[in-house]
Amino acid sequence: MARTIEYRIPAAFDGEKLIRFLRGSLAFSARAVTRLRHTPGALKLNGAPVRTVDPVHTDDLLTVTLPEENCEMSQSAADALDIVYEDADVLVLNKPGDLALHPTHNHQGDTLANQVAAYFAAKGAGVPVFRAVGRLDKFTSGLVLCALNKVSAAKLSGNYEKQYLAVVGGSLSGSGTIDAPICRPDPNKTLRAVGSPGERAVTHWESLITTPEMTLVRVKLETGRTHQIRVHFAHLGMPLAGDTMYGGNDALIPRAALHCERLTFLHPIHAEPLSFCVPPPPDMQAVLDVLKNAPGRSQ
């Protein structure tokens, strides 16, 4: 289904060309503006067709109709979706810790993207392109933000904040920052490591529950590298519980004990602040219960 959005022209753009408003205030990309310009009826001012070189005035009503998209993707298990929030522009989901985000050569038809496709197909509204803003590893649970059109995707890119819960091996107290570059030693493998040359990666952590064997930490990322949290704590000699890829012990949980618990962003169209929080799933909650009942724990 095509998305139609209305904007009132503010006084700051009185007398300016429409393209200045589109690129400046709305932050539309040059490609998006070109596509709108070549789509009949996509741009209207006070109900009449308008060109991007035409002037706009204070309180004019601009109507933008985004071209309809319909993604061809196999569908599966729409009823398995855990929808936290949905509107015409964004979809926030709570992903389980055993589900891949996108189809890959190892995962065809059994991903979150396939479930989203089935959900929209069942609604009869057309299947939007699956645009996950940021990403979660297959074995990371928690909040996933999806943009339902190109405008939302452009506005949200890099403009969101996530908080994670992680259980790491060993004892940590207080808070700290890990600032260490992450590289890919073998381009044919997904494994990452701290090393050079690599991309700068910054992880901020705060200890919540500490025991001699394990620590629950809250994590915020300043950068978003693949496997960043897992690699950084493994670099400290404290791999995540369950993360056997990076040396963790899987006695308590069969996956990396990592959960995206909080997501905060400004709505890409209305600019209202939105914040969502979801509790850890049962497998990770079981690990937290062990921590809470461990002798010698501190908070």
DOFIZA-405889 format. One record per residue (C-alpha): residue number from 0; x, y negated, z; residue in one letter. Coordinates in steps of 0.5 Angstrom, whole numbers, plus 500, padded with zeros to 3 digits. Example, Ala and Ser with C-alpha at 12.3 -4.5 7.8 and 13.67 -1.06 7.14 Angstrom:
2
+-----+-----+-----+-----+------+
: pos :   x :   y :   z : code :
+-----+-----+-----+-----+------+
:   0 : 525 : 509 : 516 :    a :
:   1 : 527 : 502 : 514 :    s :
+-----+-----+-----+-----+------+
# end
This chain:
299
+-----+-----+-----+-----+------+
: pos :   x :   y :   z : code :
+-----+-----+-----+-----+------+
:   0 : 500 : 500 : 500 :    m :
:   1 : 503 : 493 : 498 :    a :
:   2 : 504 : 489 : 504 :    r :
:   3 : 502 : 481 : 504 :    t :
:   4 : 505 : 476 : 509 :    i :
:   5 : 503 : 469 : 510 :    e :
:   6 : 507 : 463 : 512 :    y :
:   7 : 506 : 456 : 513 :    r :
:   8 : 511 : 451 : 511 :    i :
:   9 : 514 : 448 : 516 :    p :
:  10 : 516 : 440 : 516 :    a :
:  11 : 523 : 442 : 515 :    a :
:  12 : 522 : 444 : 508 :    f :
:  13 : 517 : 439 : 506 :    d :
:  14 : 519 : 437 : 499 :    g :
:  15 : 524 : 443 : 498 :    e :
:  16 : 524 : 448 : 492 :    k :
:  17 : 520 : 454 : 494 :    l :
:  18 : 527 : 458 : 494 :    i :
:  19 : 530 : 454 : 499 :    r :
:  20 : 525 : 456 : 504 :    f :
:  21 : 525 : 464 : 502 :    l :
:  22 : 533 : 464 : 502 :    r :
:  23 : 533 : 459 : 508 :    g :
:  24 : 528 : 460 : 513 :    s :
:  25 : 525 : 467 : 511 :    l :
:  26 : 532 : 470 : 510 :    a :
:  27 : 530 : 473 : 504 :    f :
:  28 : 536 : 476 : 500 :    s :
:  29 : 538 : 474 : 493 :    a :
:  30 : 535 : 481 : 490 :    r :
:  31 : 529 : 480 : 494 :    a :
:  32 : 527 : 473 : 491 :    v :
:  33 : 529 : 476 : 484 :    t :
:  34 : 524 : 482 : 485 :    r :
:  35 : 519 : 477 : 487 :    l :
:  36 : 520 : 472 : 482 :    r :
:  37 : 519 : 478 : 476 :    h :
:  38 : 513 : 481 : 480 :    t :
:  39 : 506 : 478 : 477 :    p :
:  40 : 502 : 475 : 483 :    g :
:  41 : 507 : 476 : 488 :    a :
:  42 : 508 : 469 : 490 :    l :
:  43 : 502 : 464 : 491 :    k :
:  44 : 502 : 457 : 494 :    l :
:  45 : 495 : 455 : 497 :    n :
:  46 : 492 : 461 : 493 :    g :
:  47 : 495 : 459 : 486 :    a :
:  48 : 501 : 462 : 483 :    p :
:  49 : 508 : 459 : 484 :    v :
:  50 : 515 : 459 : 482 :    r :
:  51 : 521 : 459 : 486 :    t :
:  52 : 523 : 452 : 483 :    v :
:  53 : 517 : 449 : 485 :    d :
:  54 : 517 : 444 : 491 :    p :
:  55 : 513 : 446 : 497 :    v :
:  56 : 510 : 441 : 503 :    h :
:  57 : 508 : 441 : 510 :    t :
:  58 : 503 : 446 : 512 :    d :
:  59 : 502 : 449 : 505 :    d :
:  60 : 500 : 456 : 505 :    l :
:  61 : 505 : 461 : 502 :    l :
:  62 : 503 : 468 : 501 :    t :
:  63 : 508 : 473 : 499 :    v :
:  64 : 506 : 480 : 497 :    t :
:  65 : 511 : 485 : 497 :    l :
:  66 : 511 : 490 : 491 :    p :
:  67 : 508 : 497 : 493 :    e :
:  68 : 513 : 503 : 494 :    e :
:  69 : 512 : 510 : 494 :    n :
:  70 : 517 : 515 : 496 :    c :
:  71 : 517 : 522 : 493 :    e :
:  72 : 519 : 526 : 499 :    m :
:  73 : 517 : 533 : 502 :    s :
:  74 : 513 : 533 : 508 :    q :
:  75 : 513 : 537 : 514 :    s :
:  76 : 509 : 537 : 521 :    a :
:  77 : 507 : 530 : 522 :    a :
:  78 : 503 : 532 : 528 :    d :
:  79 : 510 : 533 : 531 :    a :
:  80 : 511 : 525 : 531 :    l :
:  81 : 512 : 522 : 537 :    d :
:  82 : 510 : 514 : 535 :    i :
:  83 : 511 : 509 : 541 :    v :
:  84 : 509 : 503 : 536 :    y :
:  85 : 507 : 502 : 529 :    e :
:  86 : 504 : 496 : 525 :    d :
:  87 : 505 : 494 : 518 :    a :
:  88 : 512 : 492 : 518 :    d :
:  89 : 516 : 497 : 523 :    v :
:  90 : 515 : 504 : 526 :    l :
:  91 : 518 : 506 : 533 :    v :
:  92 : 519 : 513 : 534 :    l :
:  93 : 521 : 518 : 540 :    n :
:  94 : 526 : 523 : 537 :    k :
:  95 : 527 : 530 : 540 :    p :
:  96 : 534 : 532 : 541 :    g :
:  97 : 534 : 537 : 536 :    d :
:  98 : 532 : 534 : 530 :    l :
:  99 : 536 : 531 : 524 :    a :
: 100 : 534 : 524 : 522 :    l :
: 101 : 535 : 524 : 514 :    h :
: 102 : 535 : 530 : 509 :    p :
: 103 : 542 : 532 : 508 :    t :
: 104 : 545 : 539 : 504 :    h :
: 105 : 544 : 542 : 511 :    n :
: 106 : 537 : 540 : 512 :    h :
: 107 : 532 : 540 : 507 :    q :
: 108 : 525 : 538 : 509 :    g :
: 109 : 526 : 539 : 516 :    d :
: 110 : 528 : 532 : 518 :    t :
: 111 : 525 : 526 : 522 :    l :
: 112 : 524 : 523 : 515 :    a :
: 113 : 520 : 529 : 512 :    n :
: 114 : 515 : 528 : 518 :    q :
: 115 : 514 : 520 : 517 :    v :
: 116 : 513 : 522 : 510 :    a :
: 117 : 507 : 527 : 512 :    a :
: 118 : 504 : 522 : 517 :    y :
: 119 : 503 : 516 : 512 :    f :
: 120 : 501 : 521 : 506 :    a :
: 121 : 496 : 524 : 511 :    a :
: 122 : 493 : 516 : 512 :    k :
: 123 : 493 : 516 : 504 :    g :
: 124 : 497 : 509 : 504 :    a :
: 125 : 502 : 511 : 500 :    g :
: 126 : 509 : 514 : 503 :    v :
: 127 : 514 : 508 : 504 :    p :
: 128 : 522 : 509 : 504 :    v :
: 129 : 524 : 512 : 510 :    f :
: 130 : 529 : 506 : 513 :    r :
: 131 : 532 : 508 : 520 :    a :
: 132 : 535 : 501 : 522 :    v :
: 133 : 541 : 504 : 526 :    g :
: 134 : 542 : 512 : 526 :    r :
: 135 : 542 : 517 : 532 :    l :
: 136 : 545 : 524 : 531 :    d :
: 137 : 541 : 530 : 530 :    k :
: 138 : 543 : 532 : 537 :    f :
: 139 : 541 : 525 : 540 :    t :
: 140 : 534 : 524 : 543 :    s :
: 141 : 530 : 517 : 544 :    g :
: 142 : 528 : 511 : 540 :    l :
: 143 : 529 : 510 : 533 :    v :
: 144 : 527 : 504 : 529 :    l :
: 145 : 524 : 504 : 522 :    c :
: 146 : 523 : 498 : 517 :    a :
: 147 : 517 : 499 : 513 :    l :
: 148 : 519 : 495 : 508 :    n :
: 149 : 525 : 491 : 505 :    k :
: 150 : 524 : 485 : 508 :    v :
: 151 : 523 : 488 : 515 :    s :
: 152 : 530 : 492 : 514 :    a :
: 153 : 534 : 486 : 512 :    a :
: 154 : 531 : 482 : 518 :    k :
: 155 : 533 : 488 : 523 :    l :
: 156 : 539 : 490 : 520 :    s :
: 157 : 544 : 488 : 526 :    g :
: 158 : 539 : 485 : 530 :    n :
: 159 : 537 : 490 : 535 :    y :
: 160 : 540 : 492 : 542 :    e :
: 161 : 540 : 499 : 544 :    k :
: 162 : 541 : 502 : 551 :    q :
: 163 : 543 : 509 : 552 :    y :
: 164 : 544 : 514 : 558 :    l :
: 165 : 549 : 519 : 557 :    a :
: 166 : 552 : 524 : 562 :    v :
: 167 : 560 : 525 : 562 :    v :
: 168 : 564 : 530 : 565 :    g :
: 169 : 568 : 527 : 571 :    g :
: 170 : 567 : 522 : 576 :    s :
: 171 : 566 : 514 : 574 :    l :
: 172 : 565 : 508 : 578 :    s :
: 173 : 563 : 501 : 577 :    g :
: 174 : 563 : 499 : 570 :    s :
: 175 : 568 : 498 : 564 :    g :
: 176 : 569 : 497 : 557 :    t :
: 177 : 572 : 502 : 552 :    i :
: 178 : 575 : 498 : 546 :    d :
: 179 : 579 : 503 : 541 :    a :
: 180 : 578 : 504 : 534 :    p :
: 181 : 575 : 510 : 531 :    i :
: 182 : 577 : 514 : 525 :    c :
: 183 : 576 : 520 : 521 :    r :
: 184 : 582 : 524 : 521 :    p :
: 185 : 579 : 529 : 515 :    d :
: 186 : 574 : 526 : 510 :    p :
: 187 : 571 : 533 : 509 :    n :
: 188 : 569 : 533 : 516 :    k :
: 189 : 564 : 529 : 520 :    t :
: 190 : 569 : 530 : 526 :    l :
: 191 : 571 : 523 : 529 :    r :
: 192 : 577 : 521 : 533 :    a :
: 193 : 580 : 515 : 536 :    v :
: 194 : 586 : 513 : 532 :    g :
: 195 : 589 : 508 : 527 :    s :
: 196 : 587 : 506 : 521 :    p :
: 197 : 580 : 506 : 524 :    g :
: 198 : 574 : 501 : 525 :    e :
: 199 : 574 : 497 : 531 :    r :
: 200 : 569 : 500 : 536 :    a :
: 201 : 567 : 497 : 543 :    v :
: 202 : 563 : 501 : 548 :    t :
: 203 : 560 : 498 : 555 :    h :
: 204 : 558 : 503 : 560 :    w :
: 205 : 556 : 502 : 567 :    e :
: 206 : 556 : 508 : 572 :    s :
: 207 : 549 : 510 : 575 :    l :
: 208 : 550 : 516 : 579 :    i :
: 209 : 557 : 519 : 580 :    t :
: 210 : 559 : 526 : 583 :    t :
: 211 : 566 : 529 : 583 :    p :
: 212 : 564 : 533 : 576 :    e :
: 213 : 559 : 529 : 572 :    m :
: 214 : 557 : 521 : 572 :    t :
: 215 : 551 : 518 : 569 :    l :
: 216 : 552 : 512 : 565 :    v :
: 217 : 548 : 507 : 562 :    r :
: 218 : 551 : 505 : 555 :    v :
: 219 : 551 : 499 : 551 :    k :
: 220 : 554 : 499 : 544 :    l :
: 221 : 558 : 492 : 541 :    e :
: 222 : 559 : 496 : 535 :    t :
: 223 : 556 : 502 : 531 :    g :
: 224 : 560 : 507 : 529 :    r :
: 225 : 559 : 515 : 528 :    t :
: 226 : 559 : 519 : 534 :    h :
: 227 : 562 : 512 : 538 :    q :
: 228 : 559 : 514 : 545 :    i :
: 229 : 561 : 521 : 544 :    r :
: 230 : 568 : 520 : 541 :    v :
: 231 : 570 : 514 : 546 :    h :
: 232 : 568 : 518 : 552 :    f :
: 233 : 572 : 524 : 550 :    a :
: 234 : 578 : 520 : 549 :    h :
: 235 : 578 : 518 : 556 :    l :
: 236 : 578 : 526 : 557 :    g :
: 237 : 571 : 525 : 560 :    m :
: 238 : 567 : 528 : 554 :    p :
: 239 : 559 : 528 : 554 :    l :
: 240 : 556 : 534 : 558 :    a :
: 241 : 554 : 539 : 552 :    g :
: 242 : 558 : 536 : 547 :    d :
: 243 : 562 : 542 : 545 :    t :
: 244 : 564 : 538 : 538 :    m :
: 245 : 568 : 534 : 543 :    y :
: 246 : 570 : 538 : 548 :    g :
: 247 : 564 : 538 : 553 :    g :
: 248 : 561 : 544 : 557 :    n :
: 249 : 555 : 546 : 555 :    d :
: 250 : 553 : 550 : 561 :    a :
: 251 : 547 : 545 : 563 :    l :
: 252 : 545 : 543 : 556 :    i :
: 253 : 546 : 546 : 549 :    p :
: 254 : 547 : 539 : 546 :    r :
: 255 : 550 : 532 : 548 :    a :
: 256 : 547 : 529 : 554 :    a :
: 257 : 546 : 523 : 550 :    l :
: 258 : 539 : 519 : 550 :    h :
: 259 : 537 : 512 : 547 :    c :
: 260 : 532 : 510 : 552 :    e :
: 261 : 531 : 503 : 551 :    r :
: 262 : 530 : 499 : 544 :    l :
: 263 : 529 : 491 : 544 :    t :
: 264 : 529 : 487 : 538 :    f :
: 265 : 525 : 481 : 535 :    l :
: 266 : 519 : 483 : 530 :    h :
: 267 : 522 : 481 : 523 :    p :
: 268 : 515 : 478 : 521 :    i :
: 269 : 512 : 475 : 527 :    h :
: 270 : 519 : 473 : 531 :    a :
: 271 : 516 : 476 : 537 :    e :
: 272 : 520 : 480 : 542 :    p :
: 273 : 519 : 487 : 543 :    l :
: 274 : 522 : 492 : 548 :    s :
: 275 : 521 : 499 : 549 :    f :
: 276 : 523 : 505 : 554 :    c :
: 277 : 522 : 512 : 554 :    v :
: 278 : 524 : 517 : 559 :    p :
: 279 : 529 : 523 : 557 :    p :
: 280 : 526 : 529 : 555 :    p :
: 281 : 526 : 535 : 559 :    p :
: 282 : 533 : 538 : 557 :    d :
: 283 : 537 : 532 : 559 :    m :
: 284 : 532 : 531 : 565 :    q :
: 285 : 534 : 537 : 568 :    a :
: 286 : 541 : 535 : 568 :    v :
: 287 : 539 : 529 : 571 :    l :
: 288 : 536 : 533 : 577 :    d :
: 289 : 542 : 537 : 578 :    v :
: 290 : 546 : 530 : 579 :    l :
: 291 : 541 : 527 : 583 :    k :
: 292 : 541 : 533 : 588 :    n :
: 293 : 549 : 534 : 587 :    a :
: 294 : 553 : 534 : 594 :    p :
: 295 : 557 : 528 : 595 :    g :
: 296 : 554 : 524 : 589 :    r :
: 297 : 554 : 516 : 590 :    s :
: 298 : 549 : 511 : 586 :    q :
+-----+-----+-----+-----+------+
# end
